[in-house]
Amino acid sequence: MDSSQSAPPPVANLELKARLVLLLLFVLLLGSAVYVMVARGVFERTQQLVLIADDSEGIAVGMDLTFSGFPIGKVGRIELSPEGNARILVDVPLKDAKWLRSSSIFTMESGLIGGTRLRAFSGILSDPPMPADSERHVLRGDAKAEIPLMVASVRELVGNLRVLTASDAPLSASLLNVQGATDKLNGQQGVLGLLMGNDKDAQKVVATLDRTNALLSRLDGLATNANQQVFGPDGVAERTNAAVVQLNGLLADARNSLKKVDAVLQEAQAIGVNTREATNDLVSVRTELESSLSKVEHLVNDINRKWPLRRDTEVKLP
């Protein structure tokens, strides 16, 4: 076969087409880079916030500053201050700066699992906005820093448990006493044997209780007999009721007699009133009689004085 027949025909303007393809690739790469930069907010207007912490462990450039779980800023740079503190420079877009107020606080949280997080809290959104280039101290909450304290506490707890569970520890003696008390509770005398301390005293208490029960039974019989004698047929209560009935009859008769005496007294009072009136009349009559006698005596004296043969009526004593 002829080699001139098997070779492909040459491509027209191959060099120009290659340059166009390279130019198109460059434009695509440049567009992608611009898109990524725009998406990451490279060209977005921002304001800077400076967070001051004791150290920057766990903080990296590009880390988000979150508010209510949403990123509102990124760490742009980390530097060391002249005082030896870490200065964390955060770029906050102007559209998200409204969530930061003059009373906002910032925390750096480090958990046992996961990385460090920067969070912002704004309790009063009506406060004035936070100015640009503001510096705020960060409140640090590191759970890993509590691990040594927890280990020391666990070590101390294990030591205390070892002391409590030792063979000569007071707890062991207390458990032995409890076991002895449990054995006495399960014994024949039960709780009574535990309280009295020995079986002999417990038996005395049981005997005393038995005699007390017998005495109570006798008292119950006596109470029953007394009840029958007092409240039974022909008992004291029934005879007392009959006497009370008779006494009520006597009181009724006395009441009737008193009514009759009241009537007699009323009549006597009426007679006394009449007698008082008659006495008053007699007093007036006596007064008139005395006046008349006085006049008669005066007249007799006058006659005796004027009568010539009058006698001397004077009586002379020896």
C-alpha positions as CSV (number, residue, x, y, z in Angstrom):
1,M,0.0,0.0,0.0
2,D,1.2,3.6,-0.8
3,S,2.1,5.7,2.3
4,S,0.7,8.8,0.6
5,Q,-2.8,7.3,0.6
6,S,-2.8,6.4,4.4
7,A,-1.7,9.9,5.9
8,P,-4.6,12.2,7.1
9,P,-5.0,15.5,5.4
10,P,-3.5,18.5,7.2
11,V,-5.8,20.6,9.5
12,A,-6.3,24.1,8.3
13,N,-5.4,27.0,10.7
14,L,-4.3,24.5,13.4
15,E,-2.1,27.0,15.2
16,L,-4.9,29.6,15.3
17,K,-7.3,27.1,16.7
18,A,-4.9,26.0,19.4
19,R,-4.3,29.6,20.5
20,L,-8.1,30.1,20.7
21,V,-8.5,27.0,22.9
22,L,-5.7,28.2,25.2
23,L,-7.3,31.6,25.4
24,L,-10.6,30.1,26.2
25,L,-9.1,27.9,29.0
26,F,-7.4,31.0,30.4
27,V,-10.6,32.9,30.4
28,L,-12.4,30.0,32.1
29,L,-9.7,29.8,34.8
30,L,-9.8,33.6,35.3
31,G,-13.6,33.6,35.6
32,S,-13.5,30.7,38.0
33,A,-11.0,32.5,40.2
34,V,-13.0,35.7,40.1
35,Y,-16.2,33.8,41.0
36,V,-14.5,32.0,43.9
37,M,-13.1,35.4,45.2
38,V,-16.6,37.0,44.9
39,A,-18.2,34.0,46.6
40,R,-15.7,34.3,49.4
41,G,-16.3,38.0,49.8
42,V,-12.9,39.2,48.7
43,F,-14.4,42.2,47.0
44,E,-17.0,42.8,49.8
45,R,-16.6,45.8,52.0
46,T,-15.7,44.8,55.6
47,Q,-14.8,46.4,58.9
48,Q,-12.2,45.0,61.2
49,L,-12.7,43.7,64.7
50,V,-9.8,42.9,67.1
51,L,-10.3,40.1,69.6
52,I,-7.7,39.9,72.4
53,A,-7.0,36.5,74.0
54,D,-4.4,34.9,76.3
55,D,-3.3,32.6,73.5
56,S,-4.3,31.7,70.0
57,E,-4.2,27.9,70.4
58,G,-6.8,26.4,68.1
59,I,-7.3,29.6,66.1
60,A,-6.5,29.6,62.4
61,V,-6.7,32.1,59.6
62,G,-10.0,31.7,57.8
63,M,-11.9,30.5,60.9
64,D,-15.5,31.8,61.1
65,L,-16.9,34.1,63.8
66,T,-20.4,32.9,64.3
67,F,-23.6,34.6,65.7
68,S,-26.5,32.4,66.5
69,G,-24.8,29.6,64.5
70,F,-24.3,31.8,61.3
71,P,-20.9,33.0,60.2
72,I,-20.7,36.8,60.3
73,G,-16.9,37.2,59.9
74,K,-13.6,35.5,59.2
75,V,-10.2,35.6,60.9
76,G,-7.9,37.5,58.6
77,R,-4.7,37.6,60.6
78,I,-3.3,36.6,64.0
79,E,-0.5,38.6,65.6
80,L,1.2,39.0,69.0
81,S,0.7,42.2,71.0
82,P,3.4,44.0,73.0
83,E,1.8,42.8,76.2
84,G,2.2,39.1,75.1
85,N,-1.5,38.6,74.2
86,A,-2.8,37.2,71.0
87,R,-4.6,39.7,68.7
88,I,-7.1,38.0,66.4
89,L,-8.1,40.3,63.5
90,V,-11.6,39.4,62.2
91,D,-13.0,40.9,59.0
92,V,-16.8,41.4,59.4
93,P,-18.8,42.3,56.3
94,L,-20.8,45.5,56.6
95,K,-24.1,43.7,55.9
96,D,-23.4,41.5,59.0
97,A,-21.9,44.2,61.2
98,K,-25.4,45.1,62.4
99,W,-25.4,42.1,64.7
100,L,-22.5,43.4,66.6
101,R,-23.4,46.0,69.3
102,S,-21.4,47.9,71.9
103,S,-22.6,45.4,74.6
104,S,-21.7,42.3,72.6
105,I,-19.4,39.7,74.2
106,F,-17.1,37.2,72.4
107,T,-16.1,33.7,73.5
108,M,-13.5,31.2,72.5
109,E,-14.8,27.7,73.1
110,S,-12.7,24.6,73.0
111,G,-14.5,21.3,73.5
112,L,-13.2,17.8,74.1
113,I,-14.3,16.8,70.6
114,G,-13.9,19.2,67.7
115,G,-11.9,22.4,67.2
116,T,-12.0,25.8,68.7
117,R,-15.0,28.1,67.9
118,L,-15.3,31.9,68.0
119,R,-18.8,33.0,68.9
120,A,-20.4,36.4,69.4
121,F,-23.4,37.2,71.6
122,S,-25.5,40.4,71.5
123,G,-28.2,40.4,74.2
124,I,-29.6,43.9,73.5
125,L,-29.8,44.6,69.8
126,S,-31.1,48.1,70.5
127,D,-27.7,49.2,71.8
128,P,-25.4,51.4,69.6
129,P,-23.5,49.5,66.8
130,M,-20.0,48.5,67.5
131,P,-17.5,50.9,65.9
132,A,-14.9,49.7,63.4
133,D,-11.5,48.6,64.6
134,S,-13.0,47.9,68.1
135,E,-11.0,45.8,70.5
136,R,-12.7,43.3,72.7
137,H,-11.4,40.7,75.2
138,V,-12.4,37.1,74.6
139,L,-14.0,34.9,77.3
140,R,-12.3,31.6,77.1
141,G,-14.0,28.3,77.9
142,D,-11.6,25.3,77.5
143,A,-13.0,22.0,78.5
144,K,-9.6,20.4,78.0
145,A,-8.2,22.6,80.8
146,E,-10.6,21.0,83.2
147,I,-9.2,17.5,82.5
148,P,-6.3,17.8,85.0
149,L,-8.7,18.9,87.7
150,M,-11.0,16.1,86.9
151,V,-8.2,13.6,87.0
152,A,-7.0,15.0,90.4
153,S,-10.6,14.7,91.8
154,V,-10.9,11.1,90.5
155,R,-7.6,10.2,92.1
156,E,-8.8,11.7,95.4
157,L,-12.1,9.9,95.2
158,V,-10.3,6.6,94.5
159,G,-8.1,7.2,97.5
160,N,-11.1,7.9,99.7
161,L,-12.8,4.7,98.5
162,R,-9.7,2.7,99.2
163,V,-9.6,4.1,102.8
164,L,-13.3,3.3,103.3
165,T,-13.1,-0.2,102.0
166,A,-10.0,-1.2,104.0
167,S,-10.4,-4.1,106.4
168,D,-9.7,-2.0,109.5
169,A,-11.9,0.9,108.3
170,P,-14.8,2.2,110.4
171,L,-17.1,1.3,107.5
172,S,-16.2,-2.4,107.8
173,A,-16.9,-2.4,111.6
174,S,-20.3,-0.7,110.9
175,L,-21.1,-3.3,108.3
176,L,-20.3,-6.0,110.8
177,N,-22.6,-4.4,113.4
178,V,-25.3,-4.2,110.8
179,Q,-24.9,-7.8,110.0
180,G,-25.2,-8.7,113.7
181,A,-28.3,-6.6,114.0
182,T,-29.8,-8.3,111.0
183,D,-29.1,-11.7,112.5
184,K,-30.9,-10.7,115.7
185,L,-33.8,-9.4,113.6
186,N,-34.0,-12.8,111.9
187,G,-33.9,-14.6,115.3
188,Q,-36.7,-15.9,117.4
189,Q,-37.2,-12.7,119.4
190,G,-37.0,-10.4,116.3
191,V,-37.0,-6.7,116.9
192,L,-37.5,-7.2,120.7
193,G,-34.3,-9.2,120.9
194,L,-32.5,-6.5,119.0
195,L,-33.8,-3.8,121.4
196,M,-33.1,-5.6,124.6
197,G,-29.7,-6.9,123.6
198,N,-30.2,-10.5,125.0
199,D,-32.8,-13.3,125.0
200,K,-33.3,-13.3,128.8
201,D,-34.5,-9.7,129.0
202,A,-36.6,-10.2,125.9
203,Q,-38.4,-13.1,127.5
204,K,-39.0,-11.0,130.6
205,V,-40.7,-8.4,128.3
206,V,-42.8,-11.0,126.6
207,A,-43.9,-12.4,130.0
208,T,-44.8,-8.9,131.2
209,L,-46.8,-8.4,128.0
210,D,-48.7,-11.6,128.6
211,R,-49.6,-10.6,132.2
212,T,-50.7,-7.2,130.9
213,N,-52.9,-8.9,128.3
214,A,-54.5,-11.1,131.1
215,L,-55.0,-8.0,133.3
216,L,-56.7,-6.2,130.4
217,S,-59.0,-9.2,129.8
218,R,-60.0,-9.1,133.5
219,L,-60.6,-5.3,133.3
220,D,-62.7,-6.0,130.2
221,G,-64.9,-8.4,132.2
222,L,-65.3,-6.0,135.0
223,A,-66.3,-3.3,132.6
224,T,-68.9,-5.6,131.1
225,N,-70.4,-6.4,134.6
226,A,-70.3,-2.7,135.6
227,N,-72.1,-1.9,132.4
228,Q,-74.8,-4.4,133.1
229,Q,-75.2,-3.3,136.7
230,V,-75.5,0.3,135.7
231,F,-77.3,0.2,132.4
232,G,-78.9,-3.2,132.5
233,P,-82.5,-4.1,133.6
234,D,-83.2,-3.0,137.2
235,G,-79.8,-1.3,137.2
236,V,-78.7,1.9,138.9
237,A,-79.5,4.0,135.9
238,E,-83.1,2.7,135.7
239,R,-83.7,3.2,139.4
240,T,-82.3,6.6,139.1
241,N,-84.7,7.4,136.3
242,A,-87.6,6.3,138.4
243,A,-86.4,8.5,141.3
244,V,-86.1,11.4,138.9
245,V,-89.6,10.9,137.7
246,Q,-90.9,11.0,141.3
247,L,-88.8,14.0,142.0
248,N,-90.4,15.7,139.0
249,G,-93.8,14.9,140.4
250,L,-92.9,16.4,143.8
251,L,-91.5,19.5,142.1
252,A,-94.8,19.9,140.1
253,D,-96.8,19.7,143.4
254,A,-94.4,22.3,145.0
255,R,-94.9,24.5,142.0
256,N,-98.7,24.3,142.3
257,S,-98.4,25.2,146.0
258,L,-96.2,28.1,145.2
259,K,-98.8,29.4,142.8
260,K,-101.4,29.3,145.6
261,V,-99.1,31.1,147.9
262,D,-98.5,33.7,145.2
263,A,-102.3,34.2,145.0
264,V,-102.6,34.6,148.8
265,L,-99.7,37.1,148.9
266,Q,-101.3,39.1,146.2
267,E,-104.5,39.3,148.2
268,A,-102.5,40.2,151.3
269,Q,-100.8,42.9,149.4
270,A,-104.2,44.3,148.3
271,I,-105.4,44.2,152.0
272,G,-102.2,46.0,153.0
273,V,-102.9,48.7,150.5
274,N,-106.4,49.2,151.8
275,T,-105.1,49.3,155.4
276,R,-102.5,51.9,154.5
277,E,-105.2,54.1,153.0
278,A,-107.4,53.7,156.2
279,T,-104.4,54.6,158.3
280,N,-103.9,57.8,156.4
281,D,-107.5,58.7,157.0
282,L,-107.1,58.0,160.8
283,V,-104.1,60.3,160.9
284,S,-106.1,63.1,159.4
285,V,-109.0,62.5,161.8
286,R,-106.6,62.5,164.8
287,T,-105.1,65.7,163.6
288,E,-108.5,67.3,163.5
289,L,-109.3,65.8,167.0
290,E,-106.2,67.2,168.5
291,S,-107.0,70.6,167.0
292,S,-110.5,70.5,168.5
293,L,-109.1,69.4,171.9
294,S,-106.7,72.2,171.8
295,K,-109.5,74.7,171.1
296,V,-111.6,73.1,174.0
297,E,-108.7,73.3,176.4
298,H,-108.1,76.9,175.4
299,L,-111.8,77.6,176.0
300,V,-111.8,75.9,179.4
301,N,-108.7,77.8,180.5
302,D,-110.4,81.0,179.4
303,I,-113.5,80.1,181.5
304,N,-111.5,79.2,184.5
305,R,-109.7,82.4,184.4
306,K,-112.9,84.4,184.1
307,W,-114.9,82.3,186.7
308,P,-114.9,84.0,190.2
309,L,-115.1,80.8,192.3
310,R,-112.4,79.0,190.5
311,R,-110.1,76.8,192.4
312,D,-106.4,76.8,192.5
313,T,-105.4,74.0,190.3
314,E,-101.7,74.3,190.8
315,V,-100.2,71.3,192.5
316,K,-97.3,72.0,194.8
317,L,-94.8,69.4,195.5
318,P,-93.3,68.9,199.0
